[in-house]
Amino acid sequence: MTIAKKLPMLIGATLFAITAAGSAQAVTLFSGTGTPGATDAFNAMKAAIGGQANAGGPKANGFRTISWDGVRLDGTDINPNTKVIVPGTTVNIPVDRFLGQGALYAEEYTVSGDGFASVNPATAGQFPAFSPKNTFAMFDDEPGEFEDRFIEQSFTLAGTRTAAGTRGFGAIFVDVELAKSSSIEYFNGSTSLGKFFVDPAPKSGDPSFLGVLFDAPIVTDVTLTVGDKALFNFDGKTIRSFGAEDLLKGIDLAVTDDFIYAEPTTIANVPEPGTNLGLLVLGGMGALALLKSNKNKQKIAG
C-alpha cells in the first residue's frame, strides 16, 4: 500500500509514518530557500529540538551544530590528521574530526574557505558560505571519476565511538538549482526511514535548508546527496576539476554548510516497515519515501 499526500508550503509540516507493526512515528519537515527562508527553517528546527547548543561530552537533550568554520586550512588544525590540499583554502578532514560533536564520517571529506574555487575555478563565486567562511563537500578519489557526491554521517555519543541515535538532522545546501539533485536520507541501521529532496534555491548561489525531526532518537545515520557530480577529483597528489555545471544537461553542482541535529543519545528501537507498506509524501517541501535499504557504513561500537 502506498500513501500520498500533498504538503502546503509551510515550515514544520508534520507527517506520520505508520509501520507494519502499527506504530506511528511523527516526522516534522523543515524546509526553506533563499537566505531568509533557509534561516527561518534552520531556526525553526532548532526551536523544535529545544534546549541549548551543546559542546563537550554527551548531554541528555539539546542540539549540536557543525559550521566547519573552526577547521583551520593552513596545516595547523586541531586534528593533526587534517590534510592540506591547497594551502590556506582547502583541506581534507579525517573521519573523526567532529567526533567530539557526536559525528563520524564514512570517508574523508573536504572543507574549503574559498567556495572551492581553488579546486574548481569554473565555480568561483558560486558557493558563498551561509555562515562565513568555510563550506563542506565531498570529492572523488577514483582516477578520472566525479561520481562520488555523497556525504555519510553516523551519530555517536559525543566524544566516543559508541553508536547513538538522534531525533533529527538538517543541513544547509548552497546553490541547489535542480529538483532532486540533492537530498538527505535517514537511516536506522540499514533500514531507510525516508529520503527527502532539497528544494531548489530561488537564484544561483542561494542557500536551501532541509531538516527532518522524528519523535524519538531513531536516526543512526544520514546520507546527503550533494548535487549531480563531485566538484573535483583528488588522488592524494593531483587535483582534477570537474568544471562548470550544466543545468540544461541536468548537471547541478552544490555544496553544504551548517549542520544541525538533536543531541545523539541511546538509540531507540523502531519496527522495520513491512515489505508491502510504504509511505510517500510529495509536495513543494520535498519528498519522503519509506523503504528498506542496505547501506555500507563506517564501523562504530554498538
Beta strands, then each sheet from edge to edge (+ up, - down):
strand 1: 2-3
strand 2: 6-7
strand 3: 13-18
strand 4: 24-33
strand 5: 63-66
strand 6: 83-86
strand 7: 90-93
strand 8: 103-105
strand 9: 109-112
strand 10: 135-137
strand 11: 150-155
strand 12: 168-174
strand 13: 183-188
strand 14: 191-197
strand 15: 207-214
strand 16: 221-225
strand 17: 232-234
strand 18: 239-241
strand 19: 255-262
strand 20: 278-283
strand 21: 286-289
sheet 1: 1+ 20+ 2+
sheet 2: 1+ 20+ 21-
sheet 3: 3+ 4- 15+ 12- 19+ 5-
sheet 4: 6+ 7- 9+ 10-
sheet 5: 8+ 11- 16+ 13- 14+
sheet 6: 17+ 18-
end
